[in-house]
Amino acid sequence: MSWKDSIDPKLLAIVAQVDQKIAPRLAALDDQILDNQAKVLHAFQDHRVSEAHLNGTTGYGNYDEGRDTLEAIYADVLGGEAALVRPQFVSGTHAIGTALLGLTRPGDEILYITGEPYDTLQEVLGMSGNGIGSAKEYGIAANYVPLQDNGEVDFPAVKAALTDKTKLVVIQRSCGYATRKSFTIAKIKEMVDFVRGLKPDVWIFADNAYGEFSETLEPLDVGVDIMAGSLIKNGGGGLAKTGGYVVGRKDLVERVSYRFTVPGIGGEEGATYGYLLDMFEGFFVAPQTVGNAIKGAIFEAALLAELGLSVSPEWQEPRTDLIQTVNFGNKADMVKFAKAIQQSSPVDSYVEPIPEQMAGYEDEVIMAAGTFISGSTIEFSGDGPIRPPYTLYLQGGLTYAHIKLGIIQAAESTFYQH
């Protein structure tokens, strides 16, 4: 029995049209994958990675050559001078929050120029939640410049918002749970150049979540000083079991390291036993894994648009991260589609996701993710807050074939089942 036997013939006809339409776009991605894979391969070779680097350390983690080598590779590939790549980072929010709080002091200001930060970072900054341990409690101001109605940065408003207290300007590359488009590297360069022209001494930080290897350049390549992200997103390649990274200027990474551990220790300690093999191998396969996920996002956009849904980005638009947004316009279809995504998963396919209140989010959130690594969004998943316009954020996929099967089956379940 073929998987096609259970799919409505009308839907299969639409899939065939979509396949033909997007074929040149998918083929063009192969060149990007090759460029990024070459960059990673050469870094592994230049740093003479050996089997001894894969073992890790215990206890304090002093003199961990494998960890130091992995961090040097991250710095080289992502365009920085130094890096912290650690399993002790529990999430991307942890890595980003550690960087924001490590770079600023009481009386400083953190200024987001890409609109309101996403939900979990708002609690770190003290914009929501109980404020305990937040930037606000430490006397660090956190502000943001709203985007224009078209989703672009409001440069005159940025100019007006910059003050003598602005120590850190933040660019959030991905859309988070907003409906705007994610910002390409070209757009990020425009932001950096504008800010540098007004305040040359300000530090510029990029939240690079979902962005690694989605283009052939990274934010550090266009003037960003420091950035951070998660290893259960792009950089871990679907193999890293936990962790996050911070990479950028050496002096700034050192400052962050003192927040990560304590002053005097910084990045010199931190055991890695049982983690390094997955972290090395995950970073090595990440260009291909990210390429598969982007191909899947293009298919998602094309198919769901053909079914009458509002999607962003559209299939032919440039891609700068893994996220594909789909607006359902109502809660019922959004939840039904998310449940179908779960049913298409290799792990926990029998589990029924339900909307619930989660730490760090103001609205109920539904999360469909039957993944090998818990919460991994480099794996095929979909989630979103239950609020208008009822947008599901699709991301990831270790193989293009799995993404394609999952989306077809979710579309069948939501729109074609009688």
C-alpha positions as a printed NumPy array, in Angstrom:
array([[  0.   ,   0.   ,   0.   ],
       [  1.335,   3.428,  -0.96 ],
       [  1.041,   6.461,   1.317],
       [ -0.83 ,   8.114,  -1.553],
       [ -3.718,   5.677,  -1.243],
       [ -5.088,   7.515,   1.787],
       [ -4.815,  11.002,   0.241],
       [ -7.636,  12.684,  -1.644],
       [ -6.812,  12.652,  -5.397],
       [ -7.615,  16.372,  -5.643],
       [ -4.958,  17.115,  -3.025],
       [ -2.43 ,  14.872,  -4.773],
       [ -3.017,  16.809,  -8.005],
       [ -2.259,  20.066,  -6.192],
       [  0.893,  18.512,  -4.705],
       [  2.086,  17.523,  -8.181],
       [  1.604,  21.104,  -9.405],
       [  3.459,  22.461,  -6.386],
       [  6.366,  20.042,  -6.916],
       [  6.795,  21.241, -10.476],
       [  6.548,  24.913,  -9.501],
       [  9.12 ,  24.857,  -6.716],
       [ 11.653,  22.483,  -8.323],
       [ 14.021,  25.25 ,  -9.572],
       [ 13.915,  26.963,  -6.167],
       [ 14.871,  23.74 ,  -4.379],
       [ 17.697,  23.063,  -6.84 ],
       [ 19.147,  26.526,  -6.214],
       [ 19.354,  25.75 ,  -2.489],
       [ 21.847,  22.977,  -3.175],
       [ 24.538,  25.547,  -4.034],
       [ 23.931,  27.29 ,  -0.695],
       [ 24.211,  23.968,   1.136],
       [ 27.524,  23.239,  -0.608],
       [ 28.95 ,  26.657,   0.27 ],
       [ 28.042,  26.287,   3.938],
       [ 29.188,  22.667,   4.098],
       [ 32.571,  23.622,   2.637],
       [ 32.969,  26.343,   5.252],
       [ 32.311,  23.878,   8.084],
       [ 34.478,  21.119,   6.589],
       [ 37.444,  23.447,   6.161],
       [ 37.112,  24.654,   9.762],
       [ 37.171,  21.069,  11.053],
       [ 40.269,  20.381,   8.973],
       [ 42.029,  23.636,   9.901],
       [ 41.55 ,  22.916,  13.605],
       [ 42.764,  19.334,  13.199],
       [ 39.765,  17.692,  14.825],
       [ 40.661,  14.235,  16.104],
       [ 38.859,  11.434,  17.925],
       [ 40.384,  12.684,  21.175],
       [ 38.395,  15.914,  20.828],
       [ 35.088,  14.034,  20.987],
       [ 35.365,  12.603,  24.505],
       [ 34.821,  15.574,  26.795],
       [ 35.726,  16.141,  30.424],
       [ 34.224,  15.629,  33.879],
       [ 34.285,  17.609,  37.096],
       [ 35.314,  21.216,  36.617],
       [ 36.092,  20.722,  32.943],
       [ 39.507,  22.38 ,  33.073],
       [ 41.745,  22.147,  30.004],
       [ 38.998,  20.701,  27.807],
       [ 40.68 ,  20.6  ,  24.387],
       [ 37.589,  19.274,  22.646],
       [ 35.389,  22.069,  23.999],
       [ 37.996,  24.697,  23.135],
       [ 38.341,  23.322,  19.607],
       [ 34.584,  23.235,  19.056],
       [ 34.323,  26.844,  20.203],
       [ 37.125,  27.878,  17.855],
       [ 35.271,  26.187,  14.979],
       [ 32.019,  27.977,  15.842],
       [ 33.871,  31.287,  15.937],
       [ 35.541,  30.689,  12.575],
       [ 32.439,  29.463,  10.757],
       [ 30.06 ,  32.06 ,  12.181],
       [ 32.447,  34.989,  11.77 ],
       [ 33.537,  35.707,  15.351],
       [ 36.746,  35.902,  17.361],
       [ 35.63 ,  33.679,  20.234],
       [ 32.683,  31.556,  21.323],
       [ 30.986,  29.833,  24.224],
       [ 29.371,  26.583,  23.049],
       [ 28.068,  24.799,  26.114],
       [ 25.613,  22.084,  27.128],
       [ 24.993,  24.09 ,  30.319],
       [ 22.902,  26.581,  28.33 ],
       [ 19.408,  25.161,  28.82 ],
       [ 17.865,  26.967,  25.834],
       [ 18.338,  29.711,  23.3  ],
       [ 16.57 ,  32.1  ,  25.66 ],
       [ 19.13 ,  31.221,  28.337],
       [ 22.078,  31.9  ,  26.003],
       [ 20.554,  35.147,  24.745],
       [ 19.512,  36.286,  28.214],
       [ 22.97 ,  35.52 ,  29.597],
       [ 24.485,  37.642,  26.847],
       [ 22.114,  40.574,  27.359],
       [ 22.646,  40.629,  31.121],
       [ 26.376,  39.945,  30.838],
       [ 26.968,  42.891,  28.522],
       [ 25.042,  45.527,  30.472],
       [ 25.241,  47.123,  33.896],
       [ 22.861,  49.147,  36.097],
       [ 22.07 ,  52.433,  34.381],
       [ 22.604,  51.014,  30.876],
       [ 19.869,  50.591,  28.289],
       [ 19.119,  47.65 ,  26.014],
       [ 17.332,  48.828,  22.863],
       [ 15.575,  46.431,  20.481],
       [ 15.265,  48.061,  17.052],
       [ 13.282,  45.22 ,  15.464],
       [ 10.06 ,  45.658,  17.379],
       [  8.845,  44.035,  20.559],
       [ 10.978,  41.087,  21.732],
       [  9.308,  37.69 ,  21.685],
       [  7.529,  36.347,  24.742],
       [ 10.297,  34.572,  26.678],
       [ 12.777,  37.455,  26.261],
       [ 10.205,  39.917,  27.588],
       [ 10.456,  38.179,  30.959],
       [ 14.26 ,  38.298,  30.864],
       [ 14.096,  42.036,  30.227],
       [ 11.349,  42.724,  32.766],
       [  8.712,  43.752,  30.231],
       [  6.418,  41.008,  31.542],
       [  6.363,  38.41 ,  34.301],
       [  7.218,  38.964,  37.958],
       [ 10.469,  40.794,  37.199],
       [ 12.624,  38.747,  39.576],
       [ 16.182,  38.551,  38.264],
       [ 15.277,  40.522,  35.152],
       [ 17.188,  43.406,  33.603],
       [ 14.619,  45.747,  35.1  ],
       [ 15.336,  44.538,  38.636],
       [ 19.028,  45.254,  38.077],
       [ 18.278,  48.814,  36.98 ],
       [ 18.947,  48.083,  33.308],
       [ 16.398,  49.754,  31.057],
       [ 14.918,  47.704,  28.217],
       [ 13.058,  49.424,  25.403],
       [ 12.071,  48.693,  21.847],
       [ 11.297,  50.642,  18.702],
       [  8.047,  49.46 ,  17.086],
       [  8.305,  48.415,  13.463],
       [  6.523,  50.276,  10.715],
       [  3.19 ,  48.949,   9.497],
       [  5.001,  47.189,   6.639],
       [  7.212,  45.272,   9.075],
       [ 10.347,  47.27 ,   8.323],
       [ 12.609,  49.012,  10.835],
       [ 11.579,  52.589,  11.602],
       [ 14.973,  54.254,  11.189],
       [ 13.895,  57.787,  12.198],
       [ 12.393,  56.324,  15.379],
       [ 15.612,  54.385,  16.042],
       [ 17.594,  57.606,  15.725],
       [ 15.283,  59.314,  18.208],
       [ 15.455,  56.375,  20.645],
       [ 19.249,  56.118,  20.869],
       [ 20.604,  57.893,  23.947],
       [ 23.838,  58.162,  25.886],
       [ 22.592,  55.295,  28.065],
       [ 22.063,  52.925,  25.14 ],
       [ 24.796,  50.334,  25.672],
       [ 23.388,  47.491,  23.602],
       [ 21.343,  47.563,  20.411],
       [ 19.555,  44.278,  19.718],
       [ 18.443,  42.872,  16.375],
       [ 16.019,  39.955,  16.513],
       [ 16.576,  38.147,  13.232],
       [ 13.609,  35.805,  13.341],
       [  9.998,  36.844,  13.606],
       [  9.353,  35.004,  16.874],
       [  5.598,  34.926,  17.473],
       [  5.056,  38.115,  15.463],
       [  3.483,  38.286,  12.023],
       [  6.333,  40.282,  10.463],
       [  8.88 ,  38.788,   8.092],
       [ 12.222,  37.672,   9.45 ],
       [ 15.142,  39.938,   8.618],
       [ 17.642,  38.865,   5.963],
       [ 21.384,  39.401,   6.325],
       [ 21.128,  42.261,   3.831],
       [ 18.516,  43.945,   6.053],
       [ 20.67 ,  43.349,   9.137],
       [ 23.634,  45.015,   7.414],
       [ 21.447,  48.025,   6.684],
       [ 20.517,  48.238,  10.376],
       [ 24.14 ,  47.877,  11.531],
       [ 25.4  ,  50.545,   9.151],
       [ 22.659,  52.954,  10.249],
       [ 23.302,  52.478,  13.971],
       [ 27.088,  52.679,  13.539],
       [ 26.668,  55.98 ,  11.712],
       [ 24.829,  57.437,  14.704],
       [ 26.579,  55.792,  17.648],
       [ 29.87 ,  54.111,  16.663],
       [ 30.672,  52.893,  20.187],
       [ 27.406,  51.022,  20.83 ],
       [ 27.523,  47.227,  20.943],
       [ 25.215,  45.466,  18.488],
       [ 23.816,  42.063,  19.431],
       [ 21.872,  39.679,  17.178],
       [ 19.397,  37.082,  18.369],
       [ 20.32 ,  34.51 ,  15.714],
       [ 17.735,  31.853,  16.621],
       [ 16.663,  29.774,  13.598],
       [ 19.132,  31.659,  11.36 ],
       [ 22.377,  29.684,  11.217],
       [ 23.21 ,  28.39 ,   7.708],
       [ 19.94 ,  29.682,   6.256],
       [ 22.055,  32.036,   4.135],
       [ 25.757,  31.93 ,   3.261],
       [ 26.562,  34.869,   5.559],
       [ 25.86 ,  35.34 ,   9.263],
       [ 25.148,  38.553,  11.225],
       [ 28.768,  38.78 ,  12.427],
       [ 29.877,  38.916,   8.791],
       [ 28.055,  42.222,   8.339],
       [ 29.191,  44.062,  11.44 ],
       [ 27.219,  42.657,  14.374],
       [ 29.479,  42.447,  17.448],
       [ 28.059,  39.402,  19.187],
       [ 25.178,  36.937,  18.787],
       [ 23.655,  33.876,  20.398],
       [ 21.412,  30.932,  19.64 ],
       [ 20.331,  27.409,  20.555],
       [ 21.883,  24.037,  19.757],
       [ 18.485,  22.338,  19.491],
       [ 17.802,  24.602,  16.558],
       [ 20.004,  24.941,  13.468],
       [ 23.508,  24.702,  14.891],
       [ 22.984,  21.327,  16.558],
       [ 21.948,  19.705,  13.301],
       [ 19.327,  17.578,  15.057],
       [ 22.021,  15.668,  16.967],
       [ 22.999,  17.953,  19.849],
       [ 20.843,  16.988,  22.809],
       [ 20.922,  20.363,  24.572],
       [ 22.933,  23.57 ,  24.748],
       [ 23.419,  26.984,  23.267],
       [ 26.145,  29.262,  21.998],
       [ 27.406,  32.823,  22.165],
       [ 29.895,  33.982,  19.523],
       [ 31.443,  37.308,  18.606],
       [ 34.161,  39.728,  19.685],
       [ 36.584,  38.162,  22.141],
       [ 36.246,  40.865,  24.785],
       [ 32.446,  40.709,  24.689],
       [ 32.317,  36.911,  24.838],
       [ 34.583,  37.102,  27.89 ],
       [ 32.156,  39.508,  29.589],
       [ 29.286,  37.123,  28.864],
       [ 31.296,  34.189,  30.217],
       [ 31.439,  35.862,  33.638],
       [ 27.657,  35.968,  33.68 ],
       [ 27.511,  32.384,  32.409],
       [ 29.569,  31.126,  35.362],
       [ 31.175,  33.639,  37.752],
       [ 33.941,  36.268,  37.562],
       [ 37.364,  34.652,  37.709],
       [ 36.17 ,  31.428,  36.087],
       [ 34.253,  32.524,  32.999],
       [ 34.611,  30.036,  30.177],
       [ 37.586,  28.189,  31.656],
       [ 35.388,  25.577,  33.305],
       [ 32.348,  23.551,  32.32 ],
       [ 32.453,  19.784,  31.835],
       [ 31.346,  18.319,  28.499],
       [ 31.485,  14.558,  29.051],
       [ 28.879,  12.798,  26.902],
       [ 28.043,  15.883,  24.82 ],
       [ 30.946,  16.747,  22.515],
       [ 30.481,  13.997,  19.923],
       [ 26.899,  15.07 ,  19.25 ],
       [ 27.841,  18.747,  19.247],
       [ 30.708,  18.272,  16.773],
       [ 28.748,  15.95 ,  14.49 ],
       [ 25.608,  18.072,  14.717],
       [ 27.448,  21.211,  13.65 ],
       [ 29.058,  19.29 ,  10.796],
       [ 25.728,  18.097,   9.343],
       [ 23.903,  21.355,  10.132],
       [ 24.273,  22.894,   6.632],
       [ 22.488,  19.92 ,   5.059],
       [ 19.902,  19.627,   7.83 ],
       [ 19.064,  23.326,   7.637],
       [ 18.886,  23.056,   3.848],
       [ 16.367,  20.207,   4.149],
       [ 14.275,  22.28 ,   6.55 ],
       [ 14.254,  25.291,   4.238],
       [ 13.25 ,  23.117,   1.306],
       [ 10.409,  21.827,   3.432],
       [  9.35 ,  25.366,   4.34 ],
       [  9.207,  26.275,   0.653],
       [  6.963,  23.28 ,  -0.002],
       [  4.77 ,  24.204,   2.984],
       [  4.364,  27.763,   1.734],
       [  3.503,  26.724,  -1.809],
       [  1.041,  23.972,  -0.891],
       [ -0.797,  25.839,   1.857],
       [ -1.101,  28.965,  -0.279],
       [ -2.688,  26.822,  -2.979],
       [ -5.189,  25.72 ,  -0.335],
       [ -6.135,  29.342,   0.305],
       [ -4.184,  30.04 ,   3.485],
       [ -2.15 ,  33.17 ,   4.189],
       [  1.531,  32.251,   4.491],
       [  4.765,  34.119,   5.163],
       [  7.252,  34.005,   3.582],
       [  5.687,  33.035,   0.28 ],
       [  7.401,  30.145,  -1.475],
       [  9.393,  32.275,  -3.921],
       [ 10.65 ,  34.81 ,  -1.359],
       [ 14.181,  34.845,   0.103],
       [ 14.691,  32.763,   3.227],
       [ 16.694,  33.786,   6.277],
       [ 15.478,  31.278,   8.866],
       [ 13.486,  28.057,   9.227],
       [ 10.154,  29.535,  10.19 ],
       [  7.069,  29.27 ,   8.006],
       [  4.006,  31.041,   9.332],
       [  0.473,  30.005,   8.4  ],
       [ -2.583,  32.036,   9.387],
       [ -5.688,  29.917,   9.877],
       [ -8.021,  32.719,  10.946],
       [ -9.709,  30.56 ,  13.568],
       [ -8.714,  28.462,  16.548],
       [-10.366,  25.232,  15.408],
       [ -8.376,  24.808,  12.176],
       [ -5.138,  25.924,  13.833],
       [ -5.487,  23.318,  16.592],
       [ -6.632,  20.609,  14.179],
       [ -3.632,  21.2  ,  11.908],
       [ -1.24 ,  21.134,  14.875],
       [ -2.705,  17.818,  16.019],
       [ -2.165,  16.413,  12.535],
       [  1.475,  17.541,  12.636],
       [  1.876,  15.581,  15.871],
       [  0.298,  12.519,  14.284],
       [  2.901,  12.712,  11.496],
       [  5.801,  12.628,  13.954],
       [  8.191,   9.696,  14.45 ],
       [  8.029,  10.053,  18.254],
       [  4.841,  10.41 ,  20.313],
       [  2.65 ,  10.311,  17.227],
       [ -0.197,   9.01 ,  19.39 ],
       [ -0.094,  12.033,  21.729],
       [ -2.716,  14.75 ,  21.287],
       [ -1.342,  18.269,  21.808],
       [ -3.683,  20.691,  23.543],
       [ -3.396,  24.443,  24.12 ],
       [ -2.06 ,  25.273,  27.571],
       [ -0.43 ,  28.021,  29.585],
       [  3.361,  27.691,  29.505],
       [  6.143,  29.424,  31.412],
       [  7.331,  32.529,  29.585],
       [  4.201,  33.013,  27.467],
       [  1.243,  35.294,  28.136],
       [ -1.26 ,  33.345,  26.   ],
       [ -2.071,  29.688,  25.824],
       [  0.287,  27.943,  23.404],
       [ -0.127,  24.785,  21.352],
       [  3.01 ,  22.839,  20.567],
       [  3.155,  19.891,  18.188],
       [  6.571,  18.29 ,  18.288],
       [  7.111,  14.557,  18.234],
       [ 10.879,  14.925,  18.175],
       [ 13.888,  12.779,  19.053],
       [ 15.313,  15.684,  21.078],
       [ 12.657,  17.156,  23.36 ],
       [ 11.619,  20.59 ,  22.135],
       [ 13.981,  20.51 ,  19.167],
       [ 12.82 ,  22.951,  16.509],
       [ 15.356,  21.844,  13.913],
       [ 13.052,  18.808,  13.836],
       [  9.632,  18.984,  12.192],
       [  7.278,  20.819,  14.505],
       [  4.608,  23.487,  14.737],
       [  3.549,  25.786,  17.519],
       [  1.913,  29.108,  18.23 ],
       [ -0.004,  31.19 ,  20.743],
       [ -3.769,  30.877,  20.725],
       [ -4.61 ,  34.429,  19.693],
       [ -5.77 ,  36.103,  16.468],
       [ -4.957,  35.697,  13.625],
       [ -4.369,  32.125,  14.882],
       [ -0.945,  31.667,  13.369],
       [  0.921,  28.389,  13.47 ],
       [  4.71 ,  28.634,  13.24 ],
       [  6.053,  25.642,  11.346],
       [  9.759,  24.925,  11.608],
       [ 12.39 ,  22.329,  11.016],
       [ 12.52 ,  18.836,   9.64 ],
       [ 15.504,  16.494,   9.534],
       [ 14.565,  15.258,   6.05 ],
       [ 12.672,  16.915,   3.238],
       [ 10.659,  13.727,   2.7  ],
       [  9.351,  13.772,   6.277],
       [  8.306,  17.431,   6.049],
       [  6.504,  16.783,   2.789],
       [  4.659,  13.747,   4.125],
       [  3.714,  15.564,   7.312],
       [  2.32 ,  18.643,   5.602],
       [  0.357,  16.634,   3.037],
       [ -1.182,  14.493,   5.773],
       [ -1.961,  17.556,   7.913],
       [ -3.649,  19.244,   4.949],
       [ -5.632,  16.063,   4.252],
       [ -6.732,  15.8  ,   7.874],
       [ -7.694,  19.463,   8.2  ],
       [ -9.266,  20.298,   4.858],
       [-10.106,  17.074,   2.98 ],
       [-11.384,  14.595,   5.534],
       [-15.075,  13.84 ,   5.196]])
